[in-house]
């Protein structure tokens, strides 16, 4: 009852404030529209990429002709030897070249049959253009994983050269931007509680028989509604901008929802630790921006040093982006993302438990 | 009646009791071992300057702050052991106008009422009564962000009253309001007297003087004086000041007044005479017989400001 009353009140406070509501939904949407406008359509830049197939198997040939060639942003040229490709890279004719080593086809085949496999590609690129090389690594990585079905090692595909999707840059960036939008829930959820603290509303509510768990849930539930609205808007916007949704949209929604819950939980923890909006606001951005960078929504995690990658995977957002890309782009199911999914559930539960403990402590201080 | 029973009967008559209630923040002693007994139905004012410890005291009694030492009882419930029992029977109007700006008047009241478990029909009746009493009937459906300071203060009190609490805490209920709006709030508080036990904090001496049955003067975390306004003023040793507005005050008559009374000062055409005993008629007659033209004269009783100054050596600034 108390939770419901707080939920209703907080929801009204939010939707009756057009400026706040506009920021909440508009800020990440602007990012998404910008990215969509930049990377979709006819004017999207293409990256010239050379391929040297040293494997010479039907699978390696299929990888070039069916997988790489179908990526609209890649302009693939086959080379017979590394020296020529290297020369073209130095003259700026290529942004990168890929060597498919001997045994590639066999490794992919093993993976499809559920055996252990070590699929490697050698990629040489011009490191002077960081943005292009970073995008290329991400695209090649995603295409290869899609082709090799690395995330579903137990699935035996009877038609090994069938490619389910043509991956565009919007496909790659879409889930990341949605997660970025959900990271904005950290400052938003913290702001409401801290504003109530500062204006004395929380003190008033604390003089009623409301308990800490009622507060945390009452303040979080309305943010859940906001999160659901955000996810729907973002997914529709991404789809309208050309993102292919191959897999189960419901499962992707659930992943985004869990990421949203984690953001709300982090917001509640910050709100419990802060006394004023001036304290909470910088703390929120100090936490949410590095989390966004580490999540892989802007920069590919593969680009990061090993130690930083480990750190990135300690937080839920890299898992959410990886899992949602797997579901939306590669069409994988729960069995392939179960570890990421469980990590998200665990993180959400733990962060809310911490929030309730800290809130209770701040109530007693 | 046995002494124990008599003591219990006395306790039963008390709404708020504090026992050596103390709160320290690191080295700062905000509330320093106060002992208060406030009767049921009494309006008790804690008067003191900013930082005296009034709000900290209220926050402890409302179970918002844990005392560092000592305890208190509200209607027999201990603030340390039964905080949620206390929260069911108290109403609090905090110093800040703690309202939801994007909710309307009725919704703000409903929020608190519902949290206290009041059902819809009863809530509707109580809201209507309060809207009428507090003069906000015509603004029931308006979002409160459009309200004036006085209206927000009234709603602040209405939210504290919606669940019909037994004990009401009003922390600086007229802070920052103009005299007219303050007067309006006073009228509403006066109507609540006797119905409820009210603990009010203020740093406006006229507010405490006008509203309170008893006043506790607080300074640096301690209760330095306690009693009715009349008793506090009567406790002043030099209690009368006569203010005379007159022309043609000759040096001779001024000198004569100075020899007769404890303190005489002249500022322009105004003469101030202070002493424990002042005979109004005698002073006016003497001044007139000495050729002075007396335009006005009155005896000013000591104010709570004077009491505070006398007790602490400091002025109670508004």
Interface residues (C-beta under 8 A of the other chain):
Chain A: X1 X2 X5 X6 X9 X12 X13 X16 X17 X199 X200 X201 X203 X204 X205 X206 X207 X208 X209 X210 X211 X364 X365
Chain B: X59 X62 X63 X64 X66 X84 X87 X88 X90 X92 X94 X95 X96 X97 X98 X99 X100 X101 X102 X103 X107 X111 X112 X114 X115 X116 X117 X143 X159 X169
